[in-house]
Amino acid sequence: MFSAVSPSQLIYLPKSLVAGENPDYFEIVYSVVVFTGKMMTKGMYRPDELPKNVMMLYWTDYYFGQVMNGGHSQLIENTIDDELAGSLAYAITTAREGFAAMGADSLSKPLARLADWLSDGTFLQRFAEEEGYDDDAWEFLEELDSDLVAAAEESPIDELEAKWLLGWENLILVEDDQLAVFREEQLNSNPRLTLRH
């Protein structure tokens, strides 16, 4: 079925992660997200060369992790110059698409508000000029932090992400001892790998 598809367009998961009645949602998502990072850094793939659904998962998970670890202010600071993101706008847009695809509207609302707030460029200009955050900015971003925490209590993100992921048409479950073989093939599948190193 997938013989004509580039390895870079497939998602492999070990069967053990989905075995039984209570799959480990965190490990399912973690496995894909971490390997996606490797596809970009070691496999030298650009985000637009990888499956759209994979990038949506990557950036929803990134967004959530950044905010839960250090708030929306950390998200901005760590993403604005991130080479993988390309731009803060790309990361935000792709994460919002991911939340929409998995039906996580409540988790997406703080991010939508952040996008609207950033859209006129005023804050980003201040940030570029190293003027930092004024009191209004801190208050707004902390409000978004609280909104996301509250939404996460009602809508566990690992479960939402994992259930969405397990329905992907480009997902293939493999025996645990074969996972490394398939993923190594993926990492070496970029025809531009040598040129980009």
Solvent accessible surface area in square Angstrom, and as a share of the most:
residue,aa,sasa,rsa
1,M,205,0.92
2,F,53,0.22
3,S,116,0.75
4,A,105,0.81
5,V,59,0.34
6,S,49,0.32
7,P,34,0.21
8,S,6,0.04
9,Q,59,0.26
10,L,12,0.06
11,I,14,0.07
12,Y,14,0.05
13,L,0,0.00
14,P,13,0.08
15,K,89,0.38
16,S,64,0.41
17,L,35,0.17
18,V,36,0.21
19,A,65,0.51
20,G,68,0.65
21,E,168,0.75
22,N,137,0.70
23,P,30,0.19
24,D,71,0.37
25,Y,59,0.22
26,F,108,0.45
27,E,66,0.29
28,I,0,0.00
29,V,3,0.02
30,Y,112,0.43
31,S,18,0.12
32,V,5,0.03
33,V,20,0.12
34,V,60,0.35
35,F,22,0.09
36,T,6,0.04
37,G,14,0.14
38,K,97,0.41
39,M,8,0.03
40,M,9,0.04
41,T,82,0.47
42,K,111,0.47
43,G,0,0.00
44,M,46,0.21
45,Y,15,0.06
46,R,136,0.50
47,P,30,0.19
48,D,127,0.66
49,E,43,0.19
50,L,13,0.06
51,P,13,0.08
52,K,109,0.46
53,N,29,0.15
54,V,6,0.03
55,M,3,0.01
56,M,23,0.10
57,L,1,0.01
58,Y,25,0.10
59,W,3,0.01
60,T,0,0.00
61,D,38,0.20
62,Y,43,0.16
63,Y,4,0.02
64,F,33,0.14
65,G,37,0.36
66,Q,30,0.13
67,V,7,0.04
68,M,77,0.35
69,N,118,0.61
70,G,35,0.34
71,G,7,0.07
72,H,0,0.00
73,S,14,0.09
74,Q,39,0.17
75,L,4,0.02
76,I,0,0.00
77,E,82,0.37
78,N,75,0.38
79,T,0,0.00
80,I,43,0.22
81,D,125,0.65
82,D,39,0.20
83,E,168,0.75
84,L,46,0.23
85,A,3,0.02
86,G,64,0.61
87,S,44,0.29
88,L,9,0.05
89,A,69,0.53
90,Y,67,0.25
91,A,5,0.04
92,I,11,0.06
93,T,73,0.42
94,T,2,0.01
95,A,1,0.01
96,R,88,0.32
97,E,65,0.29
98,G,0,0.00
99,F,0,0.00
100,A,70,0.54
101,A,51,0.39
102,M,19,0.08
103,G,55,0.53
104,A,3,0.02
105,D,94,0.49
106,S,43,0.28
107,L,0,0.00
108,S,17,0.11
109,K,132,0.56
110,P,4,0.02
111,L,1,0.00
112,A,24,0.19
113,R,89,0.33
114,L,0,0.00
115,A,22,0.17
116,D,102,0.53
117,W,68,0.24
118,L,13,0.07
119,S,91,0.59
120,D,109,0.56
121,G,27,0.26
122,T,81,0.47
123,F,10,0.04
124,L,58,0.29
125,Q,100,0.44
126,R,67,0.25
127,F,46,0.19
128,A,77,0.59
129,E,93,0.42
130,E,156,0.70
131,E,94,0.42
132,G,28,0.27
133,Y,40,0.15
134,D,61,0.32
135,D,122,0.63
136,D,108,0.56
137,A,5,0.04
138,W,102,0.36
139,E,118,0.53
140,F,36,0.15
141,L,1,0.01
142,E,100,0.45
143,E,79,0.35
144,L,0,0.00
145,D,33,0.17
146,S,71,0.46
147,D,55,0.28
148,L,0,0.00
149,V,67,0.39
150,A,54,0.42
151,A,12,0.10
152,A,18,0.14
153,E,134,0.60
154,E,146,0.65
155,S,25,0.16
156,P,74,0.46
157,I,10,0.05
158,D,46,0.24
159,E,59,0.26
160,L,47,0.24
161,E,0,0.00
162,A,0,0.00
163,K,111,0.47
164,W,44,0.15
165,L,0,0.00
166,L,60,0.30
167,G,62,0.59
168,W,21,0.07
169,E,156,0.70
170,N,25,0.13
171,L,27,0.14
172,I,43,0.22
173,L,71,0.35
174,V,11,0.06
175,E,93,0.42
176,D,74,0.38
177,D,113,0.59
178,Q,79,0.35
179,L,30,0.15
180,A,76,0.59
181,V,94,0.54
182,F,63,0.26
183,R,33,0.12
184,E,84,0.38
185,E,90,0.40
186,Q,5,0.02
187,L,12,0.06
188,N,88,0.45
189,S,29,0.19
190,N,7,0.04
191,P,116,0.73
192,R,119,0.44
193,L,32,0.16
194,T,119,0.69
195,L,153,0.76
196,R,45,0.16
197,H,146,0.65
